[in-house]
Amino acid sequence: MNMKRTTKVKWGDLKIGILLTFAVAVMFWASLSGGGTSIFESKKMFKCYFENINGLVPGAPVWMSGVEVGNVKSVNFVNLDAERQVELICRVKKEVWGMMTQDARVQLGTIGFLGDKYVEILPGTKGGEAIAEMSVVPTKDAGSAPAVFSAAESSINDVRSTIQNVDTMLTRINRGEGTLGQLATNDKMYQDMTKLMSSLTILINELQKNQERIVASLEQTSNNIGSLSQKVDDNAGTVGRLFNDPELYDNLSKSTASLDSIMYKINTAEGNLGMLVNDTALYSEMSDLMARMNSLISDIQANPRKYFKFSVF
C-alpha cells in the first residue's frame, strides 16, 4: 500500500518568495516607467500637446535646464485640432514645480545622432505663480516637432556630404590631379625640394662663414682703435702729439695770430697785397691795358703788312 507524500511549506520561505516577487515587480515597473528619477520621489503632472512627436514613447525623460527632472507618463492620440494631435502627460519632481509658472513652455528635443527623444521644459519667470497640477503647458513653436527632429538628420546629411567631398578629394589626389595630387604622385617636386634644401644649406653655411669674417674684422678694427687710443694716451706718433703736445697748440696759435695780422693789413690796404685787394685804380689800368692789347692784336691780324714788311731781295 502506497502512502501519499505531502510537502509542507514553511512560512519563512513563503515570506522570502513574496518579497522577491514584489521586488521583481517593482523593478519591472520602474524599467517600464523610464527616466532617471527615483520612483519613490513625489511628483506632479502636467499636460502638453504636439502636432507630431516623431516616435517619442512613454518613459522618455523630461529635462529642465539640462537636468533630468521627470519622465513622460503617457502618450495619447487625441486629434483635437491641426496643432493638437498628440497629448503628453508628463510628471516632474515636486521640488522643481515652483518653476512651472504661467509663462513656462515645453519643446521636444533629440539626443545626439541616435535621435533619442525627450521633452524639455523651459522654466518660467522666477518668483511667478506656479500652475495647477494637470494644467496644460503651452509648447514652444507648436507644430514644429518635425523641424526639431530633422536637426539630427540634417547633421547626418552634412556629415555624409563632408565624407563624400573628402572621398572625392582623395580620389583626385590618387589620380594626380591638382597641386596635392602632384605632390602625392609626382616625385619631381620632392627632388626639386631636396635640391632647394641643399642649396639653402650651402647658402646658410656661406652666410655663417661671412658672419665669422665680419666678426673677425670688427674685432681687428676694435683692436686697432684700442691700440690707436693707447698711442694717443702715451703721446706716441703724430696723432698722440697732436692730442697731448702743447707746443703744437702754441705754434698753431702763433700762426693764427700772424695770419690774422696779415689779413688785417690786407683789409686796411697796407702794403702791395693790400693795395691789390683794395685799390681799384690798378684794376682799371690793367683792364684798359688788356683792352688796348686786344685791339692791337686784332689790327695786326687784319693788317699784317702794316706792321711787318717782308723783302726777298
C-alpha positions as CSV (number, residue, x, y, z in Angstrom):
1,M,0.0,0.0,0.0
2,N,1.5,3.3,-1.2
3,M,1.1,6.3,1.0
4,K,0.9,9.8,-0.5
5,R,3.8,12.0,0.4
6,T,2.9,15.6,1.4
7,T,5.3,18.6,1.4
8,K,4.9,21.3,3.9
9,V,5.9,24.9,3.0
10,K,7.3,26.9,5.8
11,W,6.0,30.4,6.5
12,G,9.6,31.8,6.4
13,D,10.2,30.5,2.9
14,L,6.9,31.9,1.8
15,K,7.7,35.4,3.1
16,I,11.0,35.3,1.2
17,G,9.2,34.3,-2.0
18,I,6.7,37.1,-1.6
19,L,9.4,39.7,-1.0
20,L,11.4,38.6,-4.1
21,T,8.3,38.6,-6.3
22,F,7.4,42.1,-5.1
23,A,11.0,43.4,-5.7
24,V,11.0,41.9,-9.2
25,A,7.6,43.6,-9.9
26,V,8.8,46.9,-8.7
27,M,12.0,46.7,-10.8
28,F,10.0,45.7,-13.8
29,W,7.6,48.6,-13.3
30,A,10.5,51.0,-12.8
31,S,12.1,49.9,-16.0
32,L,8.8,50.5,-17.9
33,S,8.3,53.9,-16.3
34,G,11.7,55.1,-17.6
35,G,13.6,58.2,-16.6
36,G,16.5,58.7,-14.3
37,T,14.4,59.9,-11.3
38,S,13.5,57.7,-8.3
39,I,10.1,56.0,-8.4
40,F,9.7,56.9,-4.7
41,E,10.1,60.7,-5.3
42,S,7.0,62.8,-5.0
43,K,5.9,64.1,-8.5
44,K,3.4,66.4,-10.1
45,M,1.9,66.1,-13.6
46,F,1.1,68.4,-16.4
47,K,-0.2,68.1,-20.0
48,C,1.1,69.3,-23.3
49,Y,0.1,68.9,-26.9
50,F,2.1,68.4,-30.1
51,E,1.2,68.0,-33.8
52,N,3.8,65.3,-34.2
53,I,6.1,63.7,-31.7
54,N,8.1,61.5,-34.2
55,G,8.4,58.4,-32.1
56,L,8.6,59.7,-28.5
57,V,7.4,57.0,-26.2
58,P,6.2,56.7,-22.6
59,G,9.1,56.7,-20.2
60,A,11.1,59.3,-22.2
61,P,13.0,61.7,-20.0
62,V,11.8,65.2,-19.1
63,W,14.6,67.7,-18.8
64,M,14.8,71.2,-17.3
65,S,18.0,73.3,-17.9
66,G,19.9,70.2,-18.9
67,V,18.9,68.2,-15.8
68,E,16.6,65.2,-15.8
69,V,13.6,66.1,-13.6
70,G,11.0,63.6,-14.6
71,N,9.6,61.4,-17.4
72,V,6.7,61.0,-19.8
73,K,3.8,59.1,-18.1
74,S,1.6,58.6,-21.2
75,V,1.2,59.3,-24.9
76,N,-2.3,59.6,-26.2
77,F,-3.6,60.4,-29.7
78,V,-6.4,63.0,-29.2
79,N,-6.7,64.8,-32.6
80,L,-8.2,67.9,-31.1
81,D,-7.1,70.2,-34.0
82,A,-4.3,70.7,-36.5
83,E,-1.8,71.6,-33.8
84,R,-3.0,69.3,-31.0
85,Q,-2.8,65.8,-32.4
86,V,-1.0,64.1,-29.6
87,E,-1.4,64.6,-25.8
88,L,1.6,64.0,-23.5
89,I,1.1,63.7,-19.7
90,C,4.4,64.3,-18.0
91,R,5.4,64.1,-14.4
92,V,8.2,66.1,-12.8
93,K,9.8,66.3,-9.3
94,K,7.8,68.3,-6.8
95,E,10.9,70.3,-5.9
96,V,11.1,71.9,-9.4
97,W,7.4,72.6,-9.7
98,G,7.9,76.1,-8.5
99,M,9.5,76.9,-11.9
100,M,6.4,75.7,-13.7
101,T,4.8,79.2,-13.9
102,Q,2.3,80.6,-16.3
103,D,5.0,81.6,-18.9
104,A,6.8,78.2,-18.8
105,R,7.0,76.3,-22.1
106,V,7.9,72.8,-23.3
107,Q,9.5,71.6,-26.5
108,L,10.8,68.4,-28.0
109,G,14.4,67.6,-28.5
110,T,16.8,64.8,-29.6
111,I,19.9,63.4,-28.1
112,G,22.9,63.2,-30.4
113,F,22.9,61.3,-33.7
114,L,21.0,58.4,-32.2
115,G,17.9,60.6,-32.1
116,D,16.5,59.6,-28.7
117,K,13.6,61.8,-28.0
118,Y,12.9,63.8,-24.8
119,V,10.7,66.7,-23.5
120,E,12.5,69.9,-22.4
121,I,10.9,72.3,-20.0
122,L,11.7,76.0,-20.5
123,P,11.3,77.4,-17.0
124,G,9.1,80.5,-16.4
125,T,9.8,83.8,-14.7
126,K,11.4,83.3,-11.3
127,G,9.1,84.1,-8.5
128,G,5.9,83.7,-10.6
129,E,2.9,81.8,-9.5
130,A,3.1,78.0,-10.2
131,I,0.4,76.4,-12.4
132,A,-2.1,73.9,-11.0
133,E,-1.4,70.2,-11.4
134,M,-2.6,68.7,-14.7
135,S,-2.6,72.1,-16.3
136,V,-1.8,72.4,-20.0
137,V,1.7,73.9,-20.6
138,P,2.0,75.6,-24.0
139,T,4.5,74.3,-26.4
140,K,7.2,76.4,-28.0
141,D,6.8,76.7,-31.7
142,A,3.8,74.3,-31.7
143,G,3.6,72.0,-34.7
144,S,7.4,72.4,-35.4
145,A,8.4,69.0,-33.9
146,P,9.4,67.6,-37.3
147,A,11.7,70.5,-37.8
148,V,13.2,69.9,-34.4
149,F,13.8,66.2,-35.1
150,S,15.1,66.9,-38.6
151,A,18.1,68.7,-37.0
152,A,19.8,65.3,-36.3
153,E,19.0,64.1,-39.8
154,S,20.4,67.4,-41.2
155,S,23.6,66.9,-39.2
156,I,23.9,63.4,-40.5
157,N,23.4,64.6,-44.1
158,D,26.1,67.2,-43.5
159,V,28.5,64.5,-42.3
160,R,27.7,62.4,-45.3
161,S,28.3,65.3,-47.6
162,T,31.6,66.0,-46.0
163,I,32.7,62.4,-46.2
164,Q,31.7,62.4,-49.9
165,N,33.7,65.5,-50.5
166,V,36.7,64.1,-48.7
167,D,36.4,60.9,-50.7
168,T,36.2,62.9,-54.0
169,M,39.3,64.9,-53.0
170,L,41.2,61.7,-52.1
171,T,40.2,60.2,-55.4
172,R,41.5,63.2,-57.3
173,I,44.7,63.2,-55.3
174,N,45.2,59.5,-56.1
175,R,44.8,60.3,-59.8
176,G,47.4,63.0,-59.6
177,E,45.0,65.9,-60.2
178,G,45.7,69.4,-58.8
179,T,48.6,70.5,-56.6
180,L,48.0,67.9,-53.8
181,G,47.7,65.2,-56.4
182,Q,51.1,66.2,-58.0
183,L,52.7,66.3,-54.5
184,A,51.3,62.8,-53.8
185,T,52.1,61.1,-57.1
186,N,54.9,63.1,-58.8
187,D,58.4,62.8,-57.2
188,K,59.8,65.7,-59.3
189,M,58.5,68.1,-56.6
190,Y,60.3,66.1,-54.0
191,Q,63.5,66.2,-56.0
192,D,63.2,69.9,-56.5
193,M,62.6,70.5,-52.8
194,T,65.6,68.3,-52.0
195,K,67.8,70.4,-54.3
196,L,66.4,73.6,-52.8
197,M,67.1,72.4,-49.3
198,S,70.7,71.5,-50.3
199,S,71.1,75.0,-51.8
200,L,69.7,76.6,-48.7
201,T,72.1,74.6,-46.6
202,I,75.1,75.8,-48.6
203,L,73.8,79.3,-48.5
204,I,73.4,79.2,-44.8
205,N,77.0,77.8,-44.4
206,E,78.3,80.6,-46.5
207,L,76.4,83.2,-44.5
208,Q,77.9,81.7,-41.3
209,K,81.4,81.9,-42.8
210,N,80.8,85.6,-43.9
211,Q,79.5,86.3,-40.5
212,E,82.6,84.9,-38.9
213,R,84.8,87.0,-41.2
214,I,82.8,90.1,-40.4
215,V,83.1,89.4,-36.7
216,A,86.8,88.9,-37.0
217,S,87.1,92.2,-39.0
218,L,85.2,94.0,-36.4
219,E,87.4,92.6,-33.7
220,Q,90.5,93.6,-35.5
221,T,89.1,97.1,-36.1
222,S,88.3,97.3,-32.4
223,N,91.8,96.2,-31.5
224,N,93.3,98.8,-33.9
225,I,91.1,101.6,-32.4
226,G,92.2,100.4,-28.9
227,S,95.9,100.5,-30.0
228,L,95.5,104.0,-31.5
229,S,93.8,105.2,-28.4
230,Q,96.6,103.8,-26.3
231,K,99.2,105.5,-28.5
232,V,97.3,108.8,-28.2
233,D,97.3,108.3,-24.4
234,D,101.0,107.5,-24.5
235,N,101.8,110.6,-26.6
236,A,103.2,108.3,-29.3
237,G,103.2,109.3,-33.0
238,T,101.8,112.3,-34.8
239,V,98.3,111.8,-33.6
240,G,99.4,111.4,-30.0
241,R,101.4,114.6,-30.2
242,L,98.5,116.4,-31.8
243,F,96.4,115.5,-28.7
244,N,99.0,115.8,-26.0
245,D,101.9,118.2,-27.0
246,P,101.1,121.8,-26.1
247,E,103.8,123.1,-28.3
248,L,101.8,122.3,-31.4
249,Y,98.9,124.2,-30.0
250,D,101.2,127.2,-29.2
251,N,102.6,127.2,-32.8
252,L,99.1,127.0,-34.2
253,S,98.0,129.9,-32.0
254,K,101.0,132.0,-33.2
255,S,100.4,131.1,-36.8
256,T,96.8,132.1,-36.4
257,A,97.8,135.4,-34.8
258,S,100.2,136.1,-37.7
259,L,97.6,135.2,-40.3
260,D,95.1,137.5,-38.6
261,S,97.7,140.4,-38.7
262,I,98.3,139.9,-42.4
263,M,94.6,139.8,-43.2
264,Y,94.1,143.0,-41.2
265,K,96.8,144.7,-43.3
266,I,95.2,143.5,-46.5
267,N,91.8,144.7,-45.4
268,T,93.3,148.1,-44.4
269,A,95.1,148.4,-47.8
270,E,98.6,148.3,-46.3
271,G,101.4,147.0,-48.5
272,N,101.4,145.8,-52.1
273,L,98.9,143.0,-51.4
274,G,96.6,145.3,-49.6
275,M,96.7,147.8,-52.5
276,L,96.0,144.9,-54.9
277,V,93.0,143.9,-52.9
278,N,91.6,147.3,-52.0
279,D,92.8,149.8,-54.7
280,T,90.6,149.8,-57.8
281,A,92.9,152.1,-59.9
282,L,95.3,149.2,-60.6
283,Y,92.3,147.1,-61.7
284,S,91.2,149.9,-64.0
285,E,94.6,150.4,-65.5
286,M,95.0,146.6,-66.1
287,S,91.6,146.5,-67.7
288,D,92.5,149.4,-70.0
289,L,95.8,147.8,-70.9
290,M,94.1,144.5,-71.7
291,A,91.6,146.3,-74.0
292,R,94.3,148.1,-75.9
293,M,96.3,144.9,-76.3
294,N,93.2,143.1,-77.7
295,S,92.6,146.0,-80.1
296,L,96.3,145.9,-81.3
297,I,96.2,142.1,-81.8
298,S,93.0,142.4,-83.8
299,D,94.5,145.1,-86.0
300,I,97.7,143.1,-86.6
301,Q,95.6,140.1,-87.6
302,A,93.7,142.3,-90.0
303,N,96.6,144.3,-91.5
304,P,99.8,142.3,-91.0
305,R,101.7,144.3,-93.8
306,K,101.2,147.4,-91.8
307,Y,103.4,146.1,-89.1
308,F,105.6,143.5,-90.8
309,K,107.4,144.1,-94.1
310,F,108.9,141.2,-96.0
311,S,111.6,141.5,-98.8
312,V,113.3,138.8,-100.6
313,F,115.9,141.0,-102.3
